[in-house]
Amino acid sequence: MLKRIHVNQHLIRSNRRNGENVPPLTVKTSRSNVKAHEVVIDGPSRLVYSPERPLACGARVWIETNAPVIAIADDDCTELR
């Protein structure tokens, strides 16, 4: 299953402004969106820059992989295969 991982710049700015720690990373699949502070990719991946065709969320830079991914947020880990 294809996974796309991107950084939400708006959340990073909001975290800094408000003293919060909301997870700014998103792992998107066809089935779910998982928020994370850290992402581990267990295999090959590619970094994509596509300013002419951003993702639906507006991301212009993201990582794509079919490898298993572990998304870590606080004390919670989610494995996406």
C-alpha positions as CSV (number, residue, x, y, z in Angstrom):
1,M,0.0,0.0,0.0
2,L,1.3,3.4,-1.0
3,K,2.0,5.8,1.9
4,R,2.7,9.5,1.6
5,I,4.4,11.3,4.5
6,H,4.5,15.0,4.8
7,V,5.1,17.9,7.3
8,N,2.3,20.3,8.2
9,Q,4.1,23.7,8.3
10,H,1.0,25.3,9.7
11,L,1.0,23.0,12.8
12,I,4.7,23.7,13.4
13,R,4.1,27.5,13.4
14,S,1.0,27.0,15.6
15,N,2.9,24.8,18.0
16,R,5.6,27.5,18.3
17,R,3.2,30.3,18.8
18,N,0.9,28.5,21.3
19,G,3.5,26.5,23.2
20,E,1.9,23.2,22.1
21,N,3.2,19.9,20.7
22,V,0.6,18.7,18.2
23,P,2.1,16.1,15.9
24,P,3.0,17.8,12.6
25,L,3.8,14.8,10.5
26,T,1.0,13.0,8.6
27,V,1.2,9.5,7.1
28,K,-1.5,9.2,4.5
29,T,-2.8,6.0,2.9
30,S,-5.9,5.3,0.9
31,R,-7.6,4.1,4.2
32,S,-6.3,6.6,6.9
33,N,-4.4,9.6,8.0
34,V,-2.1,9.0,11.0
35,K,-0.5,12.0,12.8
36,A,3.0,11.6,14.3
37,H,6.0,13.2,15.9
38,E,8.4,10.7,14.3
39,V,8.1,8.3,11.4
40,V,10.3,5.2,10.7
41,I,10.4,3.9,7.1
42,D,11.5,0.3,6.9
43,G,12.5,0.1,3.2
44,P,13.0,2.2,0.1
45,S,11.3,5.5,-0.3
46,R,11.4,8.6,-2.5
47,L,11.2,12.3,-1.8
48,V,8.8,14.2,-4.2
49,Y,8.6,17.9,-4.9
50,S,5.6,18.7,-7.0
51,P,4.6,22.4,-6.9
52,E,2.4,22.1,-10.0
53,R,0.4,19.1,-8.6
54,P,0.3,19.3,-4.8
55,L,-1.6,16.8,-2.7
56,A,-5.2,17.5,-1.8
57,C,-4.1,18.8,1.6
58,G,-1.8,21.3,-0.2
59,A,1.5,19.6,0.5
60,R,4.1,20.3,-2.3
61,V,6.8,18.1,-0.8
62,W,6.3,14.6,0.6
63,I,7.9,11.1,0.9
64,E,6.3,8.2,-0.9
65,T,6.9,4.5,0.1
66,N,5.4,1.1,-0.2
67,A,7.5,-0.1,2.7
68,P,6.2,-0.7,6.2
69,V,6.0,2.6,8.2
70,I,5.9,3.1,12.0
71,A,4.2,6.4,13.1
72,I,5.1,7.5,16.6
73,A,3.1,10.1,18.5
74,D,3.7,10.6,22.2
75,D,3.3,7.1,23.7
76,D,1.4,5.7,20.8
77,C,2.9,3.7,17.8
78,T,1.0,2.8,14.7
79,E,2.4,0.4,12.1
80,L,1.2,0.8,8.6
81,R,2.0,-1.9,6.1
